[in-house]
Amino acid sequence: MNRRYLTAVTPLPDYILQVDFVSGSRLLLDMKPHLDKIRFRPLADARVWNSAVTNGIFVRFGDVELSHDEILTMAEQAYE
């Protein structure tokens, strides 16, 4: 079974990632606090940032990949 969780991703200005879920929910994830980490540094390049796509499970920005679970965890940590 190929389960899908995400319907769309939109890279917004100021490194806010809009994530739309199959449930109809929408998340605005601030990626700025993560850009200093080696893994996410490529996202500081506007071409990489604006290349965001999803296959329903992962969000990909070129070679940088985030799972739907990781996106939710990052969002939860922002409120701790």
C-alpha positions in Angstrom: 0.0 0.0 0.0 1.4 3.4 -1.0 0.1 5.8 1.6 0.2 9.5 0.9 0.2 12.2 3.6 1.0 15.4 1.7 -0.9 16.9 -1.2 1.3 20.0 -1.8 4.2 22.0 -0.6 4.9 25.6 -1.4 8.1 27.4 -0.5 7.1 30.9 0.7 9.2 34.0 1.3 11.4 34.2 4.4 11.9 30.4 4.5 8.4 29.5 5.5 7.3 26.1 4.0 3.6 25.7 3.4 2.7 22.0 3.7 -0.8 20.8 2.8 -2.0 17.4 4.1 -4.5 15.0 2.7 -6.6 15.7 5.8 -7.1 19.2 4.6 -4.8 20.7 7.2 -2.2 23.2 6.3 1.1 23.8 8.2 3.3 26.8 7.9 6.8 25.6 9.0 9.5 28.2 9.7 12.7 26.7 8.3 14.9 29.7 9.3 16.1 28.1 12.6 17.3 25.0 10.7 19.3 26.8 8.0 22.4 26.8 10.2 22.5 23.0 10.3 24.7 21.3 7.7 21.9 19.3 6.3 19.7 22.3 5.6 22.3 24.9 4.5 21.6 24.3 0.8 18.0 25.6 1.4 19.5 29.1 1.9 20.1 29.2 -1.9 16.9 30.6 -3.5 17.0 28.1 -6.4 17.1 25.2 -4.0 14.5 26.6 -1.7 12.1 27.2 -4.6 12.6 23.7 -6.0 10.4 22.1 -3.3 8.3 19.2 -4.5 6.4 16.3 -2.8 5.6 12.7 -3.7 3.0 12.6 -0.9 5.4 11.2 1.7 8.6 13.3 1.3 9.4 16.9 0.5 12.5 17.3 -1.6 14.6 20.3 -2.3 17.2 19.0 -4.7 19.3 16.6 -2.5 17.6 17.7 0.8 14.7 15.5 1.8 12.2 15.7 4.7 9.7 13.0 5.6 6.2 14.0 6.6 7.0 12.6 10.1 10.1 14.9 10.3 8.0 17.9 9.3 5.5 17.3 12.0 8.3 16.8 14.6 10.0 20.0 13.6 6.6 21.8 13.9 6.1 20.4 17.4 9.6 21.3 18.6 9.0 24.9 17.5 6.3 25.1 20.2 8.3 23.5 23.1 
